[in-house]
């Protein structure tokens, strides 16, 4: 199974867009993690925000996807 950076990079290539270097670094450095899953985030969000807050945690313009969800997006949508 690919990790999130590999999945997002594959999707970006299929969509013929460049994945910004800063976004690659955020994925690589684990700065896009909201815990293990939604239940974990909801149970432990205060701890995560104090110890290692995700980048853009307060942004309403982004929806973080895990590798499994990114892998389900069809690259054909971008041809």
mmCIF file of the N, C-alpha and C atoms, coordinates in Angstrom:
data_MODEL
# 
_entry.id   MODEL 
# 
loop_
_atom_site.group_PDB 
_atom_site.id 
_atom_site.type_symbol 
_atom_site.label_atom_id 
_atom_site.label_alt_id 
_atom_site.label_comp_id 
_atom_site.label_asym_id 
_atom_site.label_entity_id 
_atom_site.label_seq_id 
_atom_site.pdbx_PDB_ins_code 
_atom_site.Cartn_x 
_atom_site.Cartn_y 
_atom_site.Cartn_z 
_atom_site.occupancy 
_atom_site.B_iso_or_equiv 
_atom_site.pdbx_formal_charge 
_atom_site.auth_seq_id 
_atom_site.auth_comp_id 
_atom_site.auth_asym_id 
_atom_site.auth_atom_id 
_atom_site.pdbx_PDB_model_num 
ATOM 1   N N  . UNK A 1 1  ? 0.839   -1.185 0.000   1.00 0.00 ? 1  UNK A N  1 
ATOM 2   C CA . UNK A 1 1  ? 0.000   0.000  0.000   1.00 0.00 ? 1  UNK A CA 1 
ATOM 3   C C  . UNK A 1 1  ? 0.887   1.253  0.000   1.00 0.00 ? 1  UNK A C  1 
ATOM 4   N N  . UNK A 1 2  ? 0.511   2.216  -0.811  1.00 0.00 ? 2  UNK A N  1 
ATOM 5   C CA . UNK A 1 2  ? 1.256   3.459  -0.880  1.00 0.00 ? 2  UNK A CA 1 
ATOM 6   C C  . UNK A 1 2  ? 0.961   4.319  0.346   1.00 0.00 ? 2  UNK A C  1 
ATOM 7   N N  . UNK A 1 3  ? 1.895   5.192  0.667   1.00 0.00 ? 3  UNK A N  1 
ATOM 8   C CA . UNK A 1 3  ? 1.626   6.141  1.735   1.00 0.00 ? 3  UNK A CA 1 
ATOM 9   C C  . UNK A 1 3  ? 0.920   7.362  1.142   1.00 0.00 ? 3  UNK A C  1 
ATOM 10  N N  . UNK A 1 4  ? 0.516   8.256  1.985   1.00 0.00 ? 4  UNK A N  1 
ATOM 11  C CA . UNK A 1 4  ? -0.285  9.400  1.538   1.00 0.00 ? 4  UNK A CA 1 
ATOM 12  C C  . UNK A 1 4  ? 0.469   10.264 0.523   1.00 0.00 ? 4  UNK A C  1 
ATOM 13  N N  . UNK A 1 5  ? 1.751   10.516 0.726   1.00 0.00 ? 5  UNK A N  1 
ATOM 14  C CA . UNK A 1 5  ? 2.501   11.346 -0.215  1.00 0.00 ? 5  UNK A CA 1 
ATOM 15  C C  . UNK A 1 5  ? 2.564   10.682 -1.585  1.00 0.00 ? 5  UNK A C  1 
ATOM 16  N N  . UNK A 1 6  ? 2.769   9.372  -1.628  1.00 0.00 ? 6  UNK A N  1 
ATOM 17  C CA . UNK A 1 6  ? 2.798   8.658  -2.909  1.00 0.00 ? 6  UNK A CA 1 
ATOM 18  C C  . UNK A 1 6  ? 1.442   8.737  -3.604  1.00 0.00 ? 6  UNK A C  1 
ATOM 19  N N  . UNK A 1 7  ? 0.365   8.553  -2.834  1.00 0.00 ? 7  UNK A N  1 
ATOM 20  C CA . UNK A 1 7  ? -0.985  8.598  -3.420  1.00 0.00 ? 7  UNK A CA 1 
ATOM 21  C C  . UNK A 1 7  ? -1.292  9.994  -3.971  1.00 0.00 ? 7  UNK A C  1 
ATOM 22  N N  . UNK A 1 8  ? -0.970  11.020 -3.199  1.00 0.00 ? 8  UNK A N  1 
ATOM 23  C CA . UNK A 1 8  ? -1.255  12.385 -3.639  1.00 0.00 ? 8  UNK A CA 1 
ATOM 24  C C  . UNK A 1 8  ? -0.395  12.738 -4.851  1.00 0.00 ? 8  UNK A C  1 
ATOM 25  N N  . UNK A 1 9  ? 0.847   12.300 -4.852  1.00 0.00 ? 9  UNK A N  1 
ATOM 26  C CA . UNK A 1 9  ? 1.726   12.557 -5.998  1.00 0.00 ? 9  UNK A CA 1 
ATOM 27  C C  . UNK A 1 9  ? 1.196   11.881 -7.257  1.00 0.00 ? 9  UNK A C  1 
ATOM 28  N N  . UNK A 1 10 ? 0.714   10.648 -7.119  1.00 0.00 ? 10 UNK A N  1 
ATOM 29  C CA . UNK A 1 10 ? 0.131   9.929  -8.253  1.00 0.00 ? 10 UNK A CA 1 
ATOM 30  C C  . UNK A 1 10 ? -1.090  10.665 -8.786  1.00 0.00 ? 10 UNK A C  1 
ATOM 31  N N  . UNK A 1 11 ? -1.940  11.126 -7.887  1.00 0.00 ? 11 UNK A N  1 
ATOM 32  C CA . UNK A 1 11 ? -3.128  11.872 -8.294  1.00 0.00 ? 11 UNK A CA 1 
ATOM 33  C C  . UNK A 1 11 ? -2.745  13.182 -8.979  1.00 0.00 ? 11 UNK A C  1 
ATOM 34  N N  . UNK A 1 12 ? -1.779  13.892 -8.445  1.00 0.00 ? 12 UNK A N  1 
ATOM 35  C CA . UNK A 1 12 ? -1.341  15.159 -9.050  1.00 0.00 ? 12 UNK A CA 1 
ATOM 36  C C  . UNK A 1 12 ? -0.802  14.922 -10.461 1.00 0.00 ? 12 UNK A C  1 
ATOM 37  N N  . UNK A 1 13 ? -0.007  13.869 -10.624 1.00 0.00 ? 13 UNK A N  1 
ATOM 38  C CA . UNK A 1 13 ? 0.516   13.554 -11.959 1.00 0.00 ? 13 UNK A CA 1 
ATOM 39  C C  . UNK A 1 13 ? -0.615  13.230 -12.923 1.00 0.00 ? 13 UNK A C  1 
ATOM 40  N N  . UNK A 1 14 ? -1.584  12.453 -12.468 1.00 0.00 ? 14 UNK A N  1 
ATOM 41  C CA . UNK A 1 14 ? -2.716  12.091 -13.325 1.00 0.00 ? 14 UNK A CA 1 
ATOM 42  C C  . UNK A 1 14 ? -3.542  13.310 -13.695 1.00 0.00 ? 14 UNK A C  1 
ATOM 43  N N  . UNK A 1 15 ? -3.584  14.291 -12.805 1.00 0.00 ? 15 UNK A N  1 
ATOM 44  C CA . UNK A 1 15 ? -4.361  15.509 -13.051 1.00 0.00 ? 15 UNK A CA 1 
ATOM 45  C C  . UNK A 1 15 ? -3.544  16.570 -13.791 1.00 0.00 ? 15 UNK A C  1 
ATOM 46  N N  . UNK A 1 16 ? -2.276  16.246 -14.058 1.00 0.00 ? 16 UNK A N  1 
ATOM 47  C CA . UNK A 1 16 ? -1.375  17.150 -14.766 1.00 0.00 ? 16 UNK A CA 1 
ATOM 48  C C  . UNK A 1 16 ? -1.185  18.460 -14.007 1.00 0.00 ? 16 UNK A C  1 
ATOM 49  N N  . UNK A 1 17 ? -1.032  18.331 -12.691 1.00 0.00 ? 17 UNK A N  1 
ATOM 50  C CA . UNK A 1 17 ? -0.732  19.506 -11.874 1.00 0.00 ? 17 UNK A CA 1 
ATOM 51  C C  . UNK A 1 17 ? 0.513   19.200 -11.043 1.00 0.00 ? 17 UNK A C  1 
ATOM 52  N N  . UNK A 1 18 ? 1.201   20.243 -10.661 1.00 0.00 ? 18 UNK A N  1 
ATOM 53  C CA . UNK A 1 18 ? 2.389   20.075 -9.833  1.00 0.00 ? 18 UNK A CA 1 
ATOM 54  C C  . UNK A 1 18 ? 1.987   20.136 -8.363  1.00 0.00 ? 18 UNK A C  1 
ATOM 55  N N  . UNK A 1 19 ? 2.434   19.166 -7.603  1.00 0.00 ? 19 UNK A N  1 
ATOM 56  C CA . UNK A 1 19 ? 2.182   19.152 -6.171  1.00 0.00 ? 19 UNK A CA 1 
ATOM 57  C C  . UNK A 1 19 ? 3.173   20.120 -5.532  1.00 0.00 ? 19 UNK A C  1 
ATOM 58  N N  . UNK A 1 20 ? 2.687   21.180 -4.888  1.00 0.00 ? 20 UNK A N  1 
ATOM 59  C CA . UNK A 1 20 ? 3.598   22.180 -4.330  1.00 0.00 ? 20 UNK A CA 1 
ATOM 60  C C  . UNK A 1 20 ? 4.608   21.572 -3.350  1.00 0.00 ? 20 UNK A C  1 
ATOM 61  N N  . UNK A 1 21 ? 5.816   22.066 -3.402  1.00 0.00 ? 21 UNK A N  1 
ATOM 62  C CA . UNK A 1 21 ? 6.900   21.572 -2.545  1.00 0.00 ? 21 UNK A CA 1 
ATOM 63  C C  . UNK A 1 21 ? 6.520   21.664 -1.077  1.00 0.00 ? 21 UNK A C  1 
ATOM 64  N N  . UNK A 1 22 ? 5.881   22.751 -0.672  1.00 0.00 ? 22 UNK A N  1 
ATOM 65  C CA . UNK A 1 22 ? 5.511   22.906 0.735   1.00 0.00 ? 22 UNK A CA 1 
ATOM 66  C C  . UNK A 1 22 ? 4.491   21.849 1.150   1.00 0.00 ? 22 UNK A C  1 
ATOM 67  N N  . UNK A 1 23 ? 3.561   21.509 0.265   1.00 0.00 ? 23 UNK A N  1 
ATOM 68  C CA . UNK A 1 23 ? 2.580   20.475 0.586   1.00 0.00 ? 23 UNK A CA 1 
ATOM 69  C C  . UNK A 1 23 ? 3.258   19.108 0.671   1.00 0.00 ? 23 UNK A C  1 
ATOM 70  N N  . UNK A 1 24 ? 4.210   18.851 -0.206  1.00 0.00 ? 24 UNK A N  1 
ATOM 71  C CA . UNK A 1 24 ? 4.977   17.606 -0.128  1.00 0.00 ? 24 UNK A CA 1 
ATOM 72  C C  . UNK A 1 24 ? 5.683   17.510 1.221   1.00 0.00 ? 24 UNK A C  1 
ATOM 73  N N  . UNK A 1 25 ? 6.273   18.607 1.662   1.00 0.00 ? 25 UNK A N  1 
ATOM 74  C CA . UNK A 1 25 ? 6.984   18.619 2.947   1.00 0.00 ? 25 UNK A CA 1 
ATOM 75  C C  . UNK A 1 25 ? 6.021   18.393 4.109   1.00 0.00 ? 25 UNK A C  1 
ATOM 76  N N  . UNK A 1 26 ? 4.830   18.991 4.048   1.00 0.00 ? 26 UNK A N  1 
ATOM 77  C CA . UNK A 1 26 ? 3.842   18.791 5.108   1.00 0.00 ? 26 UNK A CA 1 
ATOM 78  C C  . UNK A 1 26 ? 3.439   17.327 5.207   1.00 0.00 ? 26 UNK A C  1 
ATOM 79  N N  . UNK A 1 27 ? 3.194   16.688 4.062   1.00 0.00 ? 27 UNK A N  1 
ATOM 80  C CA . UNK A 1 27 ? 2.857   15.261 4.063   1.00 0.00 ? 27 UNK A CA 1 
ATOM 81  C C  . UNK A 1 27 ? 4.025   14.436 4.601   1.00 0.00 ? 27 UNK A C  1 
ATOM 82  N N  . UNK A 1 28 ? 5.225   14.707 4.101   1.00 0.00 ? 28 UNK A N  1 
ATOM 83  C CA . UNK A 1 28 ? 6.414   13.942 4.482   1.00 0.00 ? 28 UNK A CA 1 
ATOM 84  C C  . UNK A 1 28 ? 6.709   14.067 5.987   1.00 0.00 ? 28 UNK A C  1 
ATOM 85  N N  . UNK A 1 29 ? 6.479   15.257 6.543   1.00 0.00 ? 29 UNK A N  1 
ATOM 86  C CA . UNK A 1 29 ? 6.794   15.513 7.955   1.00 0.00 ? 29 UNK A CA 1 
ATOM 87  C C  . UNK A 1 29 ? 5.649   15.177 8.909   1.00 0.00 ? 29 UNK A C  1 
ATOM 88  N N  . UNK A 1 30 ? 4.578   14.596 8.374   1.00 0.00 ? 30 UNK A N  1 
ATOM 89  C CA . UNK A 1 30 ? 3.454   14.196 9.224   1.00 0.00 ? 30 UNK A CA 1 
ATOM 90  C C  . UNK A 1 30 ? 2.614   15.362 9.730   1.00 0.00 ? 30 UNK A C  1 
ATOM 91  N N  . UNK A 1 31 ? 2.693   16.491 9.068   1.00 0.00 ? 31 UNK A N  1 
ATOM 92  C CA . UNK A 1 31 ? 1.977   17.682 9.519   1.00 0.00 ? 31 UNK A CA 1 
ATOM 93  C C  . UNK A 1 31 ? 0.543   17.759 8.984   1.00 0.00 ? 31 UNK A C  1 
ATOM 94  N N  . UNK A 1 32 ? 0.097   16.685 8.361   1.00 0.00 ? 32 UNK A N  1 
ATOM 95  C CA . UNK A 1 32 ? -1.289  16.648 7.869   1.00 0.00 ? 32 UNK A CA 1 
ATOM 96  C C  . UNK A 1 32 ? -2.109  15.601 8.609   1.00 0.00 ? 32 UNK A C  1 
ATOM 97  N N  . UNK A 1 33 ? -1.563  15.088 9.691   1.00 0.00 ? 33 UNK A N  1 
ATOM 98  C CA . UNK A 1 33 ? -2.223  14.002 10.412  1.00 0.00 ? 33 UNK A CA 1 
ATOM 99  C C  . UNK A 1 33 ? -3.240  14.528 11.415  1.00 0.00 ? 33 UNK A C  1 
ATOM 100 N N  . UNK A 1 34 ? -4.396  13.929 11.383  1.00 0.00 ? 34 UNK A N  1 
ATOM 101 C CA . UNK A 1 34 ? -5.452  14.235 12.337  1.00 0.00 ? 34 UNK A CA 1 
ATOM 102 C C  . UNK A 1 34 ? -5.742  13.004 13.189  1.00 0.00 ? 34 UNK A C  1 
ATOM 103 N N  . UNK A 1 35 ? -4.698  12.267 13.547  1.00 0.00 ? 35 UNK A N  1 
ATOM 104 C CA . UNK A 1 35 ? -4.872  11.052 14.333  1.00 0.00 ? 35 UNK A CA 1 
ATOM 105 C C  . UNK A 1 35 ? -5.043  9.844  13.444  1.00 0.00 ? 35 UNK A C  1 
ATOM 106 N N  . UNK A 1 36 ? -5.352  8.725  14.077  1.00 0.00 ? 36 UNK A N  1 
ATOM 107 C CA . UNK A 1 36 ? -5.486  7.460  13.349  1.00 0.00 ? 36 UNK A CA 1 
ATOM 108 C C  . UNK A 1 36 ? -6.720  7.437  12.463  1.00 0.00 ? 36 UNK A C  1 
ATOM 109 N N  . UNK A 1 37 ? -7.800  8.038  12.940  1.00 0.00 ? 37 UNK A N  1 
ATOM 110 C CA . UNK A 1 37 ? -9.055  8.100  12.186  1.00 0.00 ? 37 UNK A CA 1 
ATOM 111 C C  . UNK A 1 37 ? -9.931  9.169  12.832  1.00 0.00 ? 37 UNK A C  1 
ATOM 112 N N  . UNK A 1 38 ? -11.139 9.332  12.320  1.00 0.00 ? 38 UNK A N  1 
ATOM 113 C CA . UNK A 1 38 ? -12.028 10.378 12.817  1.00 0.00 ? 38 UNK A CA 1 
ATOM 114 C C  . UNK A 1 38 ? -12.339 10.212 14.310  1.00 0.00 ? 38 UNK A C  1 
ATOM 115 N N  . UNK A 1 39 ? -12.575 8.972  14.726  1.00 0.00 ? 39 UNK A N  1 
ATOM 116 C CA . UNK A 1 39 ? -12.896 8.718  16.136  1.00 0.00 ? 39 UNK A CA 1 
ATOM 117 C C  . UNK A 1 39 ? -11.719 9.100  17.035  1.00 0.00 ? 39 UNK A C  1 
ATOM 118 N N  . UNK A 1 40 ? -10.510 8.781  16.594  1.00 0.00 ? 40 UNK A N  1 
ATOM 119 C CA . UNK A 1 40 ? -9.315  9.134  17.368  1.00 0.00 ? 40 UNK A CA 1 
ATOM 120 C C  . UNK A 1 40 ? -9.180  10.649 17.469  1.00 0.00 ? 40 UNK A C  1 
ATOM 121 N N  . UNK A 1 41 ? -9.367  11.340 16.355  1.00 0.00 ? 41 UNK A N  1 
ATOM 122 C CA . UNK A 1 41 ? -9.279  12.810 16.376  1.00 0.00 ? 41 UNK A CA 1 
ATOM 123 C C  . UNK A 1 41 ? -10.328 13.397 17.324  1.00 0.00 ? 41 UNK A C  1 
ATOM 124 N N  . UNK A 1 42 ? -11.547 12.922 17.233  1.00 0.00 ? 42 UNK A N  1 
ATOM 125 C CA . UNK A 1 42 ? -12.608 13.468 18.080  1.00 0.00 ? 42 UNK A CA 1 
ATOM 126 C C  . UNK A 1 42 ? -12.335 13.213 19.556  1.00 0.00 ? 42 UNK A C  1 
ATOM 127 N N  . UNK A 1 43 ? -11.729 12.086 19.869  1.00 0.00 ? 43 UNK A N  1 
ATOM 128 C CA . UNK A 1 43 ? -11.452 11.755 21.261  1.00 0.00 ? 43 UNK A CA 1 
ATOM 129 C C  . UNK A 1 43 ? -10.220 12.478 21.804  1.00 0.00 ? 43 UNK A C  1 
ATOM 130 N N  . UNK A 1 44 ? -9.267  12.799 20.933  1.00 0.00 ? 44 UNK A N  1 
ATOM 131 C CA . UNK A 1 44 ? -7.969  13.312 21.393  1.00 0.00 ? 44 UNK A CA 1 
ATOM 132 C C  . UNK A 1 44 ? -7.550  14.628 20.756  1.00 0.00 ? 44 UNK A C  1 
ATOM 133 N N  . UNK A 1 45 ? -8.473  15.374 20.180  1.00 0.00 ? 45 UNK A N  1 
ATOM 134 C CA . UNK A 1 45 ? -8.101  16.563 19.425  1.00 0.00 ? 45 UNK A CA 1 
ATOM 135 C C  . UNK A 1 45 ? -7.350  17.586 20.262  1.00 0.00 ? 45 UNK A C  1 
ATOM 136 N N  . UNK A 1 46 ? -7.683  17.743 21.527  1.00 0.00 ? 46 UNK A N  1 
ATOM 137 C CA . UNK A 1 46 ? -6.982  18.730 22.348  1.00 0.00 ? 46 UNK A CA 1 
ATOM 138 C C  . UNK A 1 46 ? -5.503  18.361 22.495  1.00 0.00 ? 46 UNK A C  1 
ATOM 139 N N  . UNK A 1 47 ? -5.240  17.086 22.717  1.00 0.00 ? 47 UNK A N  1 
ATOM 140 C CA . UNK A 1 47 ? -3.856  16.617 22.827  1.00 0.00 ? 47 UNK A CA 1 
ATOM 141 C C  . UNK A 1 47 ? -3.101  16.886 21.526  1.00 0.00 ? 47 UNK A C  1 
ATOM 142 N N  . UNK A 1 48 ? -3.709  16.526 20.399  1.00 0.00 ? 48 UNK A N  1 
ATOM 143 C CA . UNK A 1 48 ? -3.036  16.738 19.107  1.00 0.00 ? 48 UNK A CA 1 
ATOM 144 C C  . UNK A 1 48 ? -2.752  18.208 18.861  1.00 0.00 ? 48 UNK A C  1 
ATOM 145 N N  . UNK A 1 49 ? -3.698  19.084 19.181  1.00 0.00 ? 49 UNK A N  1 
ATOM 146 C CA . UNK A 1 49 ? -3.491  20.508 18.947  1.00 0.00 ? 49 UNK A CA 1 
ATOM 147 C C  . UNK A 1 49 ? -2.410  21.090 19.852  1.00 0.00 ? 49 UNK A C  1 
ATOM 148 N N  . UNK A 1 50 ? -2.244  20.547 21.036  1.00 0.00 ? 50 UNK A N  1 
ATOM 149 C CA . UNK A 1 50 ? -1.214  21.032 21.950  1.00 0.00 ? 50 UNK A CA 1 
ATOM 150 C C  . UNK A 1 50 ? 0.161   20.459 21.620  1.00 0.00 ? 50 UNK A C  1 
ATOM 151 N N  . UNK A 1 51 ? 0.211   19.182 21.256  1.00 0.00 ? 51 UNK A N  1 
ATOM 152 C CA . UNK A 1 51 ? 1.496   18.513 21.048  1.00 0.00 ? 51 UNK A CA 1 
ATOM 153 C C  . UNK A 1 51 ? 2.049   18.666 19.632  1.00 0.00 ? 51 UNK A C  1 
ATOM 154 N N  . UNK A 1 52 ? 1.224   18.482 18.639  1.00 0.00 ? 52 UNK A N  1 
ATOM 155 C CA . UNK A 1 52 ? 1.683   18.530 17.240  1.00 0.00 ? 52 UNK A CA 1 
ATOM 156 C C  . UNK A 1 52 ? 0.508   18.920 16.351  1.00 0.00 ? 52 UNK A C  1 
ATOM 157 N N  . UNK A 1 53 ? 0.129   20.192 16.384  1.00 0.00 ? 53 UNK A N  1 
ATOM 158 C CA . UNK A 1 53 ? -1.038  20.594 15.599  1.00 0.00 ? 53 UNK A CA 1 
ATOM 159 C C  . UNK A 1 53 ? -0.819  20.403 14.105  1.00 0.00 ? 53 UNK A C  1 
ATOM 160 N N  . UNK A 1 54 ? -1.811  19.861 13.415  1.00 0.00 ? 54 UNK A N  1 
ATOM 161 C CA . UNK A 1 54 ? -1.703  19.725 11.962  1.00 0.00 ? 54 UNK A CA 1 
ATOM 162 C C  . UNK A 1 54 ? -1.641  21.107 11.312  1.00 0.00 ? 54 UNK A C  1 
ATOM 163 N N  . UNK A 1 55 ? -0.867  21.204 10.260  1.00 0.00 ? 55 UNK A N  1 
ATOM 164 C CA . UNK A 1 55 ? -0.833  22.449 9.499   1.00 0.00 ? 55 UNK A CA 1 
ATOM 165 C C  . UNK A 1 55 ? -2.230  22.724 8.966   1.00 0.00 ? 55 UNK A C  1 
ATOM 166 N N  . UNK A 1 56 ? -2.619  23.955 8.923   1.00 0.00 ? 56 UNK A N  1 
ATOM 167 C CA . UNK A 1 56 ? -3.918  24.372 8.398   1.00 0.00 ? 56 UNK A CA 1 
ATOM 168 C C  . UNK A 1 56 ? -5.078  23.783 9.195   1.00 0.00 ? 56 UNK A C  1 
ATOM 169 N N  . UNK A 1 57 ? -4.851  23.492 10.481  1.00 0.00 ? 57 UNK A N  1 
ATOM 170 C CA . UNK A 1 57 ? -5.893  22.878 11.299  1.00 0.00 ? 57 UNK A CA 1 
ATOM 171 C C  . UNK A 1 57 ? -7.144  23.740 11.395  1.00 0.00 ? 57 UNK A C  1 
ATOM 172 N N  . UNK A 1 58 ? -6.996  25.019 11.239  1.00 0.00 ? 58 UNK A N  1 
ATOM 173 C CA . UNK A 1 58 ? -8.167  25.886 11.363  1.00 0.00 ? 58 UNK A CA 1 
ATOM 174 C C  . UNK A 1 58 ? -8.720  26.310 10.016  1.00 0.00 ? 58 UNK A C  1 
ATOM 175 N N  . UNK A 1 59 ? -8.204  25.738 8.949   1.00 0.00 ? 59 UNK A N  1 
ATOM 176 C CA . UNK A 1 59 ? -8.637  26.132 7.609   1.00 0.00 ? 59 UNK A CA 1 
ATOM 177 C C  . UNK A 1 59 ? -9.885  25.369 7.184   1.00 0.00 ? 59 UNK A C  1 
ATOM 178 N N  . UNK A 1 60 ? -10.833 26.093 6.644   1.00 0.00 ? 60 UNK A N  1 
ATOM 179 C CA . UNK A 1 60 ? -12.047 25.468 6.134   1.00 0.00 ? 60 UNK A CA 1 
ATOM 180 C C  . UNK A 1 60 ? -11.953 25.220 4.628   1.00 0.00 ? 60 UNK A C  1 
ATOM 181 N N  . UNK A 1 61 ? -10.816 25.585 4.021   1.00 0.00 ? 61 UNK A N  1 
ATOM 182 C CA . UNK A 1 61 ? -10.658 25.448 2.580   1.00 0.00 ? 61 UNK A CA 1 
ATOM 183 C C  . UNK A 1 61 ? -10.024 24.132 2.158   1.00 0.00 ? 61 UNK A C  1 
ATOM 184 N N  . UNK A 1 62 ? -9.668  23.282 3.108   1.00 0.00 ? 62 UNK A N  1 
ATOM 185 C CA . UNK A 1 62 ? -8.992  22.039 2.801   1.00 0.00 ? 62 UNK A CA 1 
ATOM 186 C C  . UNK A 1 62 ? -9.718  20.874 3.450   1.00 0.00 ? 62 UNK A C  1 
ATOM 187 N N  . UNK A 1 63 ? -9.703  19.758 2.775   1.00 0.00 ? 63 UNK A N  1 
ATOM 188 C CA . UNK A 1 63 ? -10.189 18.512 3.365   1.00 0.00 ? 63 UNK A CA 1 
ATOM 189 C C  . UNK A 1 63 ? -9.058  17.511 3.224   1.00 0.00 ? 63 UNK A C  1 
ATOM 190 N N  . UNK A 1 64 ? -8.463  17.114 4.337   1.00 0.00 ? 64 UNK A N  1 
ATOM 191 C CA . UNK A 1 64 ? -7.373  16.153 4.289   1.00 0.00 ? 64 UNK A CA 1 
ATOM 192 C C  . UNK A 1 64 ? -7.932  14.773 4.013   1.00 0.00 ? 64 UNK A C  1 
ATOM 193 N N  . UNK A 1 65 ? -7.284  14.079 3.092   1.00 0.00 ? 65 UNK A N  1 
ATOM 194 C CA . UNK A 1 65 ? -7.675  12.725 2.730   1.00 0.00 ? 65 UNK A CA 1 
ATOM 195 C C  . UNK A 1 65 ? -6.552  11.780 3.121   1.00 0.00 ? 65 UNK A C  1 
ATOM 196 N N  . UNK A 1 66 ? -6.906  10.608 3.596   1.00 0.00 ? 66 UNK A N  1 
ATOM 197 C CA . UNK A 1 66 ? -5.872  9.623  3.868   1.00 0.00 ? 66 UNK A CA 1 
ATOM 198 C C  . UNK A 1 66 ? -5.523  8.900  2.566   1.00 0.00 ? 66 UNK A C  1 
ATOM 199 N N  . UNK A 1 67 ? -4.469  8.094  2.605   1.00 0.00 ? 67 UNK A N  1 
ATOM 200 C CA . UNK A 1 67 ? -4.002  7.424  1.392   1.00 0.00 ? 67 UNK A CA 1 
ATOM 201 C C  . UNK A 1 67 ? -5.084  6.553  0.771   1.00 0.00 ? 67 UNK A C  1 
ATOM 202 N N  . UNK A 1 68 ? -5.869  5.898  1.588   1.00 0.00 ? 68 UNK A N  1 
ATOM 203 C CA . UNK A 1 68 ? -6.924  5.027  1.060   1.00 0.00 ? 68 UNK A CA 1 
ATOM 204 C C  . UNK A 1 68 ? -7.951  5.829  0.279   1.00 0.00 ? 68 UNK A C  1 
ATOM 205 N N  . UNK A 1 69 ? -8.362  6.985  0.783   1.00 0.00 ? 69 UNK A N  1 
ATOM 206 C CA . UNK A 1 69 ? -9.355  7.801  0.072   1.00 0.00 ? 69 UNK A CA 1 
ATOM 207 C C  . UNK A 1 69 ? -8.778  8.426  -1.191  1.00 0.00 ? 69 UNK A C  1 
ATOM 208 N N  . UNK A 1 70 ? -7.521  8.879  -1.114  1.00 0.00 ? 70 UNK A N  1 
ATOM 209 C CA . UNK A 1 70 ? -6.899  9.453  -2.312  1.00 0.00 ? 70 UNK A CA 1 
ATOM 210 C C  . UNK A 1 70 ? -6.831  8.400  -3.404  1.00 0.00 ? 70 UNK A C  1 
ATOM 211 N N  . UNK A 1 71 ? -6.525  7.160  -3.015  1.00 0.00 ? 71 UNK A N  1 
ATOM 212 C CA . UNK A 1 71 ? -6.416  6.073  -3.983  1.00 0.00 ? 71 UNK A CA 1 
ATOM 213 C C  . UNK A 1 71 ? -7.722  5.741  -4.683  1.00 0.00 ? 71 UNK A C  1 
ATOM 214 N N  . UNK A 1 72 ? -8.849  6.203  -4.134  1.00 0.00 ? 72 UNK A N  1 
ATOM 215 C CA . UNK A 1 72 ? -10.145 5.924  -4.760  1.00 0.00 ? 72 UNK A CA 1 
ATOM 216 C C  . UNK A 1 72 ? -10.561 6.990  -5.764  1.00 0.00 ? 72 UNK A C  1 
ATOM 217 N N  . UNK A 1 73 ? -9.826  8.100  -5.815  1.00 0.00 ? 73 UNK A N  1 
ATOM 218 C CA . UNK A 1 73 ? -10.170 9.167  -6.753  1.00 0.00 ? 73 UNK A CA 1 
ATOM 219 C C  . UNK A 1 73 ? -9.655  8.769  -8.127  1.00 0.00 ? 73 UNK A C  1 
ATOM 220 N N  . UNK A 1 74 ? -10.534 8.782  -9.085  1.00 0.00 ? 74 UNK A N  1 
ATOM 221 C CA . UNK A 1 74 ? -10.180 8.337  -10.425 1.00 0.00 ? 74 UNK A CA 1 
ATOM 222 C C  . UNK A 1 74 ? -9.380  9.397  -11.173 1.00 0.00 ? 74 UNK A C  1 
ATOM 223 N N  . UNK A 1 75 ? -8.157  9.067  -11.612 1.00 0.00 ? 75 UNK A N  1 
ATOM 224 C CA . UNK A 1 75 ? -7.377  10.028 -12.391 1.00 0.00 ? 75 UNK A CA 1 
ATOM 225 C C  . UNK A 1 75 ? -8.056  10.403 -13.703 1.00 0.00 ? 75 UNK A C  1 
ATOM 226 N N  . UNK A 1 76 ? -8.955  9.549  -14.188 1.00 0.00 ? 76 UNK A N  1 
ATOM 227 C CA . UNK A 1 76 ? -9.650  9.839  -15.446 1.00 0.00 ? 76 UNK A CA 1 
ATOM 228 C C  . UNK A 1 76 ? -10.469 11.108 -15.360 1.00 0.00 ? 76 UNK A C  1 
ATOM 229 N N  . UNK A 1 77 ? -10.857 11.499 -14.161 1.00 0.00 ? 77 UNK A N  1 
ATOM 230 C CA . UNK A 1 77 ? -11.639 12.732 -13.995 1.00 0.00 ? 77 UNK A CA 1 
ATOM 231 C C  . UNK A 1 77 ? -10.851 13.955 -14.454 1.00 0.00 ? 77 UNK A C  1 
ATOM 232 N N  . UNK A 1 78 ? -9.514  13.822 -14.526 1.00 0.00 ? 78 UNK A N  1 
ATOM 233 C CA . UNK A 1 78 ? -8.661  14.963 -14.812 1.00 0.00 ? 78 UNK A CA 1 
ATOM 234 C C  . UNK A 1 78 ? -8.068  14.937 -16.208 1.00 0.00 ? 78 UNK A C  1 
ATOM 235 N N  . UNK A 1 79 ? -8.471  13.970 -17.038 1.00 0.00 ? 79 UNK A N  1 
ATOM 236 C CA . UNK A 1 79 ? -7.945  13.905 -18.414 1.00 0.00 ? 79 UNK A CA 1 
ATOM 237 C C  . UNK A 1 79 ? -8.640  14.920 -19.300 1.00 0.00 ? 79 UNK A C  1 
# 
